[in-house]
Amino acid sequence: MTDIAREVVLARPALSLPVAADFTLVDRAVTPPEGEGWLRVRPLFLSLDPYIGARLRGRHMGERAPVPGETLPGFCVAEVEESRAPAFVAGDRVVVEAGWTDVAWVRSEDARRVSTDIAPSLHLSVLGMPGLTAWAGMTQLAKTGTGDVLTVNAAAGTVGGVAGQITKNLGGHAIGIAGGPEKCALVVDRYGFDACADYRGDDWETRLVSAVGDGSTIHHENVGAGQLAIGIRLLRPYGRVVLCGLADHYHADAGPAVTAIGPIVGKRAQVFGLVVYDFYPRWAEWTALAEPWVKAGRLTIAEDIGEGLDAAPRQIERLMRGENVGKTLIKIDG
Ligand SMILES: NC(=O)c1ccc[n+]([C@@H]2O[C@H](COP(=O)([O-])OP(=O)(O)OC[C@H]3O[C@@H](n4cnc5c(N)ncnc54)[C@H](OP(=O)(O)O)[C@@H]3O)[C@@H](O)[C@H]2O)c1
């Protein structure tokens, strides 16, 4: 059966930070592929992530930029409607890079089956790639444990929010940094951080220093060189630094992220670069730890949801501007 897919595509090459006008919606005939090993999937939610801005310009991990009119790459949680692969049946729920579309045929080996007894959107946030990133940074690189004091920025977002909740669940303290009072309230009241400093507010560094007290033992960087310098300054000797994201440097016209190495030497700090791809083979370890926390209410995330693919251009612009509060998603079906 040939489907008519609703898709979001680039209307023009993305030369700068993406804005809504860079995208357009099209209807496209999707013909079933020949042969075995295919799944016909119906996406429930599409994940929008900060790396997309760089990916659309061909500046992400060597991946080529999509051309106007082409299906945009993006991960979805989806329901299998038809399976031509023995490992899957209709009704399975999977996470797969189906693209910005409401129906697709995907290779079965590219699909990861996920549980159906948890809200589907969580497989793109706390249990998905950003959650795995936080797990890798906190437990595999920084090796957080009892008594650690974490500072983490973009703390209302998935990576930052989950990093802090992991630290708290494993016996440490978490101090967030976020942009605006709404985000900071979320970080403390819902995510359970000990404190959160609003870097848009007056005298915010003084309030951060007082929240951190005797110094931090781990700094997790999601934003860029400016806040990294502050994180390193607050670190105790022999602290650990996880370099995860550069949300403030992804703009096409932004300069490179540059940081002074003297303070790193002075603090005898260990600095870890993090690429989540390295941890994809270990997804089951994170799921085994995280699912019970989710079910017990000890791991949560706010969701910033756009309804329908029509909302995707506006949602990606919000995310690129840092206006999102929590995990940015498009609800497609379900
Ligand atoms: N290394 C890896 O493998 C890996 C994997 C996944 C994600 N990451 C990175 O981890 C970071 C957090 O990811 P996430 O998915 O949880 O995203 P997110 O926190 O939901 O969104 C990014 C946040 O960055 C902050 N930000 C600060 N300056 C910004 C600017 N100039 N433009 C846009 N945003 C700005 C904003 O929060 P505030 O308003 O609170 O500052 C914004 O909400 C990102 O840098 C992402 O690229 C890295």
The ligand as a Gaussian input file, in Angstrom:
#p B3LYP/6-31G(d) Opt

LIG

0 1
 N       28.101000      15.276000      23.781000
 C       27.025000      14.609000      23.409000
 O       27.103000      13.470000      22.942000
 C       25.676000      15.258000      23.576000
 C       24.501000      14.496000      23.473000
 C       23.267000      15.145000      23.686000
 C       23.235000      16.506000      23.958000
 N       24.399000      17.185000      24.034000
 C       24.406000      18.627000      24.347000
 O       23.905000      18.804000      25.659000
 C       23.317000      20.109000      25.757000
 C       21.917000      19.986000      26.362000
 O       21.107000      19.220000      25.489000
 P       19.524000      19.098000      25.723000
 O       19.017000      18.189000      24.675000
 O       19.234000      18.772000      27.134000
 O       19.030000      20.574000      25.351000
 P       18.211000      21.653000      26.177000
 O       18.883000      21.863000      27.479000
 O       16.780000      21.284000      26.202000
 O       18.323000      22.956000      25.265000
 C       19.491000      23.717000      25.195000
 C       19.541000      24.784000      26.310000
 O       20.796000      25.430000      26.234000
 C       20.697000      26.688000      26.832000
 N       21.367000      27.728000      26.049000
 C       22.302000      28.576000      26.541000
 N       22.716000      29.413000      25.603000
 C       22.041000      29.108000      24.467000
 C       22.020000      29.656000      23.147000
 N       22.826000      30.671000      22.800000
 N       21.196000      29.106000      22.241000
 C       20.401000      28.074000      22.561000
 N       20.371000      27.505000      23.810000
 C       21.174000      28.033000      24.749000
 C       19.198000      27.002000      27.005000
 O       18.885000      26.807000      28.391000
 P       19.061000      28.031000      29.450000
 O       18.087000      29.080000      29.033000
 O       18.755000      27.423000      30.761000
 O       20.492000      28.486000      29.327000
 C       18.532000      25.919000      26.176000
 O       17.235000      25.636000      26.652000
 C       23.346000      20.702000      24.349000
 O       24.472000      21.533000      24.223000
 C       23.505000      19.480000      23.471000
 O       24.085000      19.767000      22.225000
 C       25.602000      16.599000      23.838000

